[in-house]
Amino acid sequence: MNFDRTFAIVLRQYYLMRGSLSRFLPLFLWVAIDMVLWGFLSRYLNTVTTAGMDFVPKLLGAVLLWDFLTRVMQGVTIAFLEDVWSRNFLNFFASPLRVSEYVGGLVITSILTSLVGLAVMLVLATTVFGLSFFIYGLAIIPFVLILFVSGISLGILGSAMVLRLGPSSEWFIWPIPIMVSPFAGVFYPVATLPGWMQAVSKAIPPSYVFEGMRTFLATGTVSGPSLALGGALSLGYLALACWVFQRTYRHAIRTGLIARYSAESVA
């Protein structure tokens, strides 16, 4: 892998954002709105429920972590879609750029953009609503890492879907976080789900994060084997996502789809 070519992908995204307020604002605007909305909802629930129940770390903390995963995923997919929208995707692969270098550039772009959103969420949650992530201790590190790897995996899979089906299939990407969240148990224990949904939850890495977060807030401990399983699943899905993108790219080359890549190509 040539890191200069990978950095060129990141640099292209930087120049796009630097010259466009409409691309820069979404990095933190929507997460700020989420923090304000759910933060005040958490405060309201604290006033109408029994004493001793604090919804800020349980509800607002869950929203923050789930928003982080969503931003990571969208960091990959939006960077990919920028090349699709500008009809620039074919130009990349007329150069010596490798698929691994291109995907690596998308991942680094996602890291940088998601860190901006995470910083805004932390500032608002801490200064306005008093949510301190010190209460999670060192457990916050595996929580964030599992969610980060999961978000990258979803982003690469979503990009592969668009590469295979064509630009108009981008509308399949946006509902992915919403479709996954009921199985991940973001706002409620997985035990409240019906049996078949619990079976799906066991195969979703974020479910181990949110279950672990609730357990830690209730008992002060976290299950190491459970987090290890969630981490192993997230790495497995990342490897699968990279394999799917590579296979999809080869299919696009072999069938000539990449040369006909336009807004109307959905096949």
N, C-alpha and C positions, 0 to 999 in steps of 0.2 A: 504494500500500500504506500502510495506517495502522499505524504501529509501536506505537501504544498498544494496539490490538487484538491485535497479535502478542505484545506483552509480557504481555497478559492470559492468553494460553494458557500462557506460561512460568510466570506467577505461580500459575496453577491447579495445575500440576505441583509447584511448590515447596510449596504448602500441603498437597498430598497426601503428599509425602515427609516434611515436617516433623511431621506428625501420625501417622506410621506407621513403626515400626521395621522392619516386614517389607518396606516399600518402600525404605528407606534402606540396609539392610544389603547387599542384592544389588549395590549400586553398586560395592562393593569386596571382598565376601566371596569370590565365585567366582574373581575374578582373583588374589586372594591365595593361594587354594588352588592354582591353576594355577602360580603362580610358585614356590611351595614344592615342588610335585610335580616339575615339570620342572627346577627348579634343582638338586635333589638327584640327579635322573637324570643331568643334565649332569656333575655332579661325579663320579658313579660311573663314567660312560663315560670321563672323563679318567684314571681310575685303572687302567682295564683295556685301554686302547688305547696305541698307540705314542707315544713322547715327542714333544712338539711339537704334538700335535693338541689344541686347546682347544675343547671343545664348548659352553662357556658363551656366548661371543658368537654362535656359529653356531646352536645349538639354542635356548638360552634367549632370545636376541635375536629369533629367528623367532617363538617362542611369544608373546613380549610384543607384537610388532607385529601378529600375527594376532588376539590377544585384543583389542587396541585396535580393530581393524576391527569385530570382533564386538560390542564394547560400543557403538560408534557406531551400528551398525545397530539394535541392540536399544534404544538410547536413543530412536530414532524410533518403532519399532514398539510398544514398551511404553507410551509416552506416548499413542499412538493407541488402543491396546487398553484403556487406562484409561477412555477415553471410551466405548468399545464395551461394556465390562463393566458400567459404571454406567448404561447406557442414556441417556447424556448427549449422544451424537453429534448427534442430530436437533436438540437444543436450540441447539447452536452455530449451525446454519444457519437457525434461525428468527430470528437476529439479523442485523445488517448485515455480519457477518464474511465475508470473502472466502476462497476456497480458498487463494490464495497466502499470505494472512495466517495461516491455520491451519497450513499446511505450514511456513511460516517459523517459527512458534512451536514446532513439533515439532523442527525442525532446531536451533534455539537450545537447546532442552531437551536434545537429544542432545549438543551441544557441552559443556554444563555437566556433565552426568552422566558422559560419557566422560572428561572431564578428571579427575574424582575417581578413576575407576578407573586412569587412566594414572599419576596421582601415586602411588597405592599400589603399582602394579607397578614403577615406577622406584625407589621407596624400598627395596622388598624386593630387587629385582634388584641394586641398587648396594650396599646395606649388608650383605646376607646372603651374596650369591653373587659379589660383586665385578665385576658387569657394568657397565662405564662406557660410556655412549653417546658419550663424547668420541672414542672410537676410530673412529666413523663420520664424524666431522667434520661439515661442512656438508651432506653427502649425506643426513643424517637428516631434513633439512627436506623435500625433495621426497618421500622415502619416506613420511613421516607424512602429508603433504598428499594424496598419491594414495590412501593407505589411508582417510583420512578421507572424501574425496569418494566413494570406492567404497562405504564403509559407509553414507553418507547415501543413495546411490542404491538400494542393496539395501533399506534401511529403507522408503523411499518406495514402491518396487515391492511389497514385502511388505504394506504398508498398503493399497495399491490392490487387491491380491489379496483381502484380507479385505473391503474395501468392496464388491467385485464379487460375491464368493461367499457372504458372510455370516459372522457371528462364529464359527461352528463351524469355519471354515476356517483359524483361527489356527494350527492344528497344522501347516499347510504352512510356516509362517514359521520355526519353530525349527530345522529341519534345514538351512536354506539355507547357513549358513556351513560346515557339515560337507560338504555336497555340492559347494561351490565349492573347498574347500581342496585336494583332490587335483589339480585343474587349475592351482591357483595355485603349486604347487611350494613349499609352505611349508617342508617338511623335507628336500627333495631337489631336485636340478637337474631342470628341465623336460626335459632331454635323455634322462632315464631313462624317460620315458613313451612309450607307443606313438604312432605317427604321428598317429592321429586325435585323441588327447588333446592332443598338442602343438599341433595346429591350433586346438583350443578354447582352450588356454592363451594363444595369441597374441592372442586377443580379450578376455582377462581382465586388467584393469589391475594387480591385485595381483601377477601373475606377474612383471611387470617390476620390482617392488619387491624381491621375494625373490631373483630372479636377480641384480639389482644389488647387493643386500646381500652375497651370496656372492662376487661378483666383487670387490667392494671389500675384503672381508676377505682374499682371496687375492692381490690385486695392488695394492691401495691406490688404485685408480682406479675410476671408474664411467662407464658410457656415457651421455653426455648425450642423444644422439638416442633411445636406448632409453627413458630416463626421460621425455623429452618425448612420446614416443608413448604411454606409459602414462598420463601426465597428460592428454593429449588424449582418450584413450579414456574416462577417468574422467569428464571434463567432458561428453563426449557422452552417456554413460550417465545422468548426472545430469539433463541436459536431457530425455532420453527418459523417465526416471522421472517427472519433473514433468508431462510431457505425458500420460503414461498415467494418472496420478492425476487430472488434470483431466478427461480423457475419461471415466474411470470414474465420477467424481462426477456428470458431466452425464448419463451413462446411468442412474445411480441416481435422479436427479431426474426424468428423462423417463419412466421406467418406473414411478415410484412406489415403487421398492424402498426408498428412504431413509425413507419413512413407515412401512414394515413391518419396519424393521430390528430383528430380535430374534434370540435365540440359535438359533431354528429355521430362519431364512431362509438357505438355501443353494441359490441358483438364479441 
